[in-house]
Amino acid sequence: MKSLLKPLLLALALGLAFFSIHLGWWGPVTEDVLLQRLFAQHWTVAWPVFIVGSVVYTALGGPRQVLALSCGILFGGLNGALIGTLLTGLGALLTMFAVQRLSLVWVRKRYERKIALIKAVLAEDTWIWVCVIRLMPVGSNLVTNIAAALSDLRLSSVFLGSLPGYLPQMMIFSFAGAGFALHDGSKLWISLGLLVCSTALGLYLYHHGFKQRLRRYKIEHANDDAQQPVV
């Protein structure tokens, strides 16, 4: 039931946003005005600041949903989702690179068993299972990035798996942002539909693959512990 709480809250927020547009609470803001003011007129400054700021923001654990919403307002639903997904993926790479460089030996020792679990579960077909984790509407993006780095997973595999995993949820909020900018309620309905589909897909893949692999590791590890001689 807890796994459905976040999707339900997101659906409620999008529903409220849909009605607020029809009630005219957001004023006369349009996507074209935002693009002209922020990027067309000052693109030499706006683009570098936006790119660097977005990557650092997500690397530090900033909610990627906020970035997607902003990208949707600025660039439209689909383009915003693609740009936001790429920037979030680069932010994940930055986090993992920094963690590996810092080493964090004391963290590795303290969470040795959990790190071993992540290695065992994600070492094979890393990009597929990372994609499944990213699809789930629960958990922390920052914690996942740190855990992947501490487990010495290949950065390229994590990056390639993260992009398709991020995309559905980024599309949800990007289309929502485009709906705010254009006062277009249909884009919010698209967001609600994407939310339902991505949640269902993530739960299905988790229960028909990832969960079985996790359970198998725990059983094997329990057997290994039982076979160890008692001193």
C-alpha positions in Angstrom: 0.0 0.0 0.0 2.9 2.4 0.8 4.2 2.0 -2.8 0.9 3.4 -4.1 0.9 6.4 -1.8 3.3 8.6 -3.8 1.5 8.0 -7.2 -1.9 8.8 -5.5 -0.5 12.0 -4.1 0.9 13.0 -7.6 -2.4 12.2 -9.2 -4.2 14.4 -6.7 -1.7 17.3 -7.3 -2.2 17.0 -11.1 -5.9 16.9 -10.7 -5.9 20.1 -8.6 -3.6 21.7 -11.1 -6.1 20.8 -13.9 -9.0 22.5 -12.1 -6.8 25.5 -11.2 -6.1 26.1 -14.8 -9.8 26.1 -15.7 -10.5 28.5 -12.8 -7.8 30.9 -14.1 -5.6 31.0 -11.0 -2.3 31.1 -13.0 -2.9 34.3 -14.9 -1.8 35.1 -18.4 1.6 33.3 -18.4 2.4 31.5 -21.7 5.3 29.3 -22.8 6.2 31.7 -25.6 6.7 34.6 -23.2 8.9 32.6 -20.9 11.1 31.3 -23.8 11.5 34.8 -25.3 12.4 36.4 -22.0 14.7 33.7 -20.6 16.3 32.1 -23.6 15.7 34.0 -26.9 16.9 37.3 -25.5 19.6 36.1 -23.1 20.5 32.7 -24.5 24.3 33.1 -24.1 23.8 33.3 -20.3 20.6 31.4 -19.8 21.6 28.1 -21.4 24.9 27.6 -19.6 23.4 28.6 -16.2 20.4 26.4 -16.7 22.4 23.4 -17.8 25.1 23.6 -15.0 22.5 24.6 -12.4 20.2 21.7 -13.3 23.0 19.1 -13.2 24.3 20.3 -9.9 20.8 20.6 -8.5 19.9 16.9 -9.3 23.4 15.8 -8.2 22.8 17.2 -4.8 19.5 15.4 -4.5 17.1 18.1 -5.7 13.7 16.5 -6.8 13.9 15.8 -10.5 10.2 16.4 -10.7 10.8 20.1 -10.2 13.3 20.1 -13.0 10.9 18.3 -15.3 8.1 20.8 -14.4 10.5 23.7 -15.3 11.6 22.1 -18.5 8.0 21.5 -19.5 7.2 25.2 -18.9 10.2 26.4 -20.9 10.4 23.8 -23.8 7.1 22.0 -24.0 6.0 18.6 -22.9 8.1 16.2 -25.0 11.2 18.4 -25.5 11.1 19.3 -21.8 11.0 15.7 -20.8 14.0 14.7 -23.0 16.1 17.7 -21.9 15.2 17.1 -18.2 16.0 13.4 -18.5 19.4 14.0 -20.0 20.3 16.7 -17.3 19.1 14.4 -14.5 21.2 11.5 -15.9 24.3 13.8 -16.0 23.5 14.8 -12.4 23.5 11.1 -11.4 26.8 10.7 -13.1 28.3 13.6 -11.2 27.1 12.2 -7.9 28.5 8.7 -8.6 31.8 10.1 -9.9 32.2 12.3 -6.8 31.4 9.4 -4.4 33.9 7.1 -6.1 36.6 9.7 -5.9 35.9 10.3 -2.2 36.1 6.6 -1.6 34.2 6.8 1.8 35.9 3.8 3.3 34.0 4.1 6.6 30.7 4.1 4.7 31.7 0.9 2.8 32.6 -0.8 6.1 29.5 0.2 7.9 27.2 -0.9 5.1 29.3 -3.8 3.8 26.4 -6.3 3.7 24.0 -3.9 2.0 26.7 -3.0 -0.6 27.3 -6.7 -1.2 23.6 -7.2 -1.7 23.4 -4.4 -4.3 26.4 -5.9 -6.1 24.9 -9.3 -6.2 21.5 -8.2 -7.5 22.7 -5.5 -9.9 26.0 -6.7 -11.2 24.5 -8.7 -14.1 22.3 -6.8 -16.6 23.0 -3.6 -14.6 21.3 -1.2 -16.9 18.0 -3.2 -17.0 17.7 -3.4 -13.2 18.7 0.2 -12.7 16.0 1.1 -15.2 13.4 -0.9 -13.1 14.5 1.0 -10.0 14.2 4.4 -11.6 10.7 3.5 -12.9 9.5 2.9 -9.4 7.6 6.0 -8.0 9.3 5.5 -4.6 12.7 5.9 -3.2 15.4 8.5 -3.3 17.3 9.3 -6.5 20.3 10.6 -4.5 20.5 7.4 -2.3 20.3 5.2 -5.4 23.2 7.1 -7.0 25.3 6.9 -3.9 24.6 3.2 -3.5 25.4 2.5 -7.1 28.8 4.3 -6.7 29.7 2.5 -3.5 28.8 -0.8 -5.1 31.3 0.0 -7.9 28.7 -0.6 -10.6 29.8 0.6 -14.1 28.9 4.3 -14.5 28.0 3.8 -18.1 25.6 1.0 -17.3 23.9 3.0 -14.6 23.7 6.0 -16.8 22.2 4.1 -19.8 19.7 2.4 -17.5 18.7 5.6 -15.8 17.7 7.5 -18.9 14.8 5.2 -19.9 13.9 4.7 -16.2 13.7 8.5 -15.6 11.8 9.3 -18.8 8.2 8.3 -17.9 8.1 10.3 -14.7 9.9 13.2 -16.4 7.3 13.2 -19.1 4.5 13.3 -16.4 5.8 16.5 -14.9 7.1 18.0 -18.2 3.6 17.7 -19.7 2.2 19.1 -16.5 4.5 22.1 -16.8 3.6 22.6 -20.4 -0.1 22.5 -19.4 0.6 25.3 -16.8 2.4 27.4 -19.4 -0.1 27.0 -22.2 -3.2 26.8 -19.9 -3.9 23.5 -21.7 -5.8 21.0 -19.6 -5.3 18.2 -22.1 -1.6 18.1 -21.3 -2.4 17.5 -17.6 -4.7 14.6 -18.6 -1.7 13.2 -20.6 0.3 13.5 -17.4 -2.3 11.6 -15.4 -2.3 8.9 -18.0 1.5 8.6 -18.0 1.5 8.5 -14.2 -0.8 5.5 -14.2 1.1 3.7 -17.0 4.6 4.3 -15.5 3.5 3.2 -12.0 1.9 0.0 -13.3 5.0 -0.8 -15.4 7.4 -0.2 -12.6 5.4 -2.3 -10.2 5.0 -5.1 -12.7 8.8 -5.2 -13.5 9.6 -5.1 -9.8 7.3 -8.0 -8.9 8.2 -10.1 -11.9 12.0 -9.9 -11.9 13.8 -7.7 -9.4 11.9 -9.0 -6.4 12.7 -12.6 -7.3 16.4 -11.9 -7.8 16.5 -10.2 -4.4 14.7 -13.1 -2.7 17.1 -15.6 -4.3 20.1 -13.7 -3.1 18.8 -13.6 0.5 18.1 -17.4 0.4 21.6 -18.2 -0.9 23.2 -15.8 1.6 21.2 -17.4 4.5 22.4 -20.9 3.4 26.0 -19.7 3.3 25.7 -18.3 6.8 24.2 -21.5 8.0 27.1 -23.5 6.6 29.8 -21.5 8.4 31.4 -23.3 11.3 30.5 -21.9 14.8 33.7 -20.8 16.6 
